[in-house]
């Protein structure tokens, strides 16, 4: 609920209206325990707001990403999905089996960023970090299958 309230306040601070379609999208993202594709968000949000169009979902996700309340999560199949950001700066562990995304804060990339800036001349002002692997539940299930398979 904190994430959702933060997004609502952020929209108001940036002079954006909290419309019923945006509210439906916010509700879906805030309640999710894993990252969601645009199609999943659209399908779930239409249950709350049946007239919601796909273009509105894309525009709302672009706005929420721009404002820093939602992060695009790039997935191995070349597509991306979305996850809420609790702190305004986030990094994700993404399960390649079930799709669960978990936010983590321990990110000390400043030495690497400083080195890259020095070597390339880029002025780096933002970064994203996503680590892919299997969550504990999927890893256990994989080990159990290997133990059973002859």
SEKOLMAR-103869 format. One record per residue: x, y, z of N, C-alpha, C in turn. Coordinates in pm, whole numbers, plus 50000, padded with zeros to 5 digits. Layout:
<nodes>
XYZXYZXYZ;...
</nodes>
This chain:
<nodes>
500834988050000500005000050000500875012650000;502055012150063502955023650065503375027249924;503705017249843504095019649704502955026449631;501755021449647500595026849578500335041249621;500385044149750500185057849798501255067049745;502475062249739503575070249685503355073649539;502875064049461502605066549320501475076649305;500445075449386499325084849379499795098949409;500585100549514501105113649550502035119049441;502835110349384503745114549278503005119749156;501935113149118501125118049005500585131949035;500075133749155499525146849192500615157649194;501795154249247502895163849253503355168249114;503225159449018503635162648881502445167548797;501405171548868500205177348805499575167948703;499535155448739498875145348656497655140448733;496595138248661495365133648724495445118748754;494825115048863494705100948898493345096348847;493305092448720492055088248656491705074048699;490485069948673490065056248707490925045848634;491225047648505492105037848440493485037248504;494065048848536495385048848602495295042148739;494215044748811494025038548942493975023348928;493275018348829493185003848807494574998148780;495365005048699496715000348667497605000748791;497515011648869498275012648993497935001449089;496644998649102496194987949193496814974549154;496824971649026497364958848977498854957949004;499594968348970501054968048988501424967349136;500744975249218501044975549361500744962249429;499754954949381499364942149443500204930349394;500914932149284501644920949224502874917249306;503134904149315504334899449384505424895749285;505184898249157506194895849054505954905848941;506914906848852506754916248742505664911448647;505004920848581503884917648494504124923348354;503704915948254503774921048117502634930948096;502714938447988501654947847955500334940347937;500384928947871499164921047849498544916547981;499394912248076498874908048207498254919748281;498914931248277498384943148345497044946948282;496994946948150495774950548078494634941148116;494894928248112493864918248143493344919748286;494254921248382493844922448522493124935648548;493614946548490493024959648515491634960748451;491404953548342490074954048277488994948048366;489384939548459488404934148553487874945248644;488714955348673488314966548756487744977948674;488254979548554487824990448466487674984648326;486494979248293486274971648169486574979148039;486504992448039486715000047916488175003947895;489064998747975490485002247968491084997547836;491705006647766492345003347639493815000247656;494364992647565495764988847570496685000947556;496295010647475497105022847459497215030247592;496125030747667496145037247798497115030147892;497155016947886498085009347970499525013147934;499845013147805501195016947762501545031047806;500655040447786500925054447823501105056047973;500255049148049500355049948195501665043848243;502055032448187503325026248226504505035048190;504455041448073505525050848035505605062248136;504465067748174504425078748272504975074248407;504525062848455504975057848586506455054448585;506955049748471508385047048457509165060148460;508675069948386509315083148381509365089648518;508305088048596508245093948730509025085848833;509475073848796510285065748886509515057048981;508255054048952507455045549039507355031248989;507685029248864507645016048803508945014248726;509455002248728510674999348653510394988748548;510924991348430510864981348324511834970248360;511384958048356512224946448383512424939348250;513664938648205513964932248078514074917248100;513434909748014513374895448033514144888447923;514554876347945515444869247854514854867047715;513544866747700512944864247570512914876847484;513574887547526513624899747448512464909147473;511554905347561510434914147593510694920347730;509804928847774509954934347907508614934547978;508724936048107507544936748192507794947748293;506904949148389506964960448481506814955848625;507524962848715507424960248859507424973548932;506724974149043506684986349124508024988349192;508365000849213509595004449285509175010349418;509625004349526509225009049658510005021549700;511245022849660512105033449711512375044749612;512065043349486512395053349387513685050049313;514465040849363515675036049297515735021249329;515685012949228515534998749258516354990049165;516614978449214517274968049138516484955349164;516494946349067515654934549079516434921649058;516054911749136516414897849111515194892049040;515394886148924514274881148845514434866148826;513394858648863513414844148845513094840848700;514004833848636513814830348495512834818748478;512444812348588511474801348579510044806048601;509784812948713508404816848746508114831448720;509134839548697508924853648668508854862748789;509044857348908509004865549029510134875849024;509854888149063510874898649070510944903549214;512144903849267512334908349404513294920149403;512914930649470513734942649476514834940849580;516014946349551517074946549650517754960049648;518374963749759518954977149773520474977249769;521114966349800522574966149809523194967749671;523574979949639524104982549506525184993149517;526404989149520527504998649526528214998749392;527595005349295528175006049161528975018849138;529075027449239529755040249221531185038849170;531995029549223533355028149167533335024149019;532455015048982532345010848842531875022348755;530875029848802530355041148726531445051648706;532195054548812533285064448801534325059948699;534685047248701535645041848605535115042848463;533865039148443533265039948309533205054348259;532845063548346532805077648306534185082548264;535175078748341536555082848311537015076948178;536735064148154537205057348033536425061447908;535115064047923534285066347805533905080847781;533995089147884533565102947871532065104847891;531335093947912529895094847938529665101448073;528595108948084528125114048212526945105148252;527185095548337526165085748376525345091548489;524025092348468523175098048572522095088448623;521985076848561521015066948608521495053148565;521125043248642521445029448602520325020148646;520285008648581519344998048617520174985348637;519784977248729520484964748752519454953848770;519554943648686518674931948696519554919648693;519364911348789520084898748796519094887548773;519414878648682518514867648646519014854648708;518094846348746518424833348802517134826448842;517234816948932516044810148981515834813449127;514584816449162514254819349301514424806549384;514484807749516514674795849599513644784749574;512384788549555511334778649534511574770949403;511864778049295512104771549165513404763449167;514414768349238515674760949248515454747749322;514664748149432514354735749507513584725949419;512604731249345511794722649258512674716349150;513634723749097514544718448996515424707549052;515904709449174516744699249238515934686549265;514684688049307513834676549334513594668549206;513364675649093513144668748965514384661048924;515554667048942516794660048905517024648048993;516654648849121516834637549214515914625949178;514734628849123513754618549092514014612548955;514464620648859514684615948721515854606248716;515644594548649516734584648645517824588848549;
</nodes>
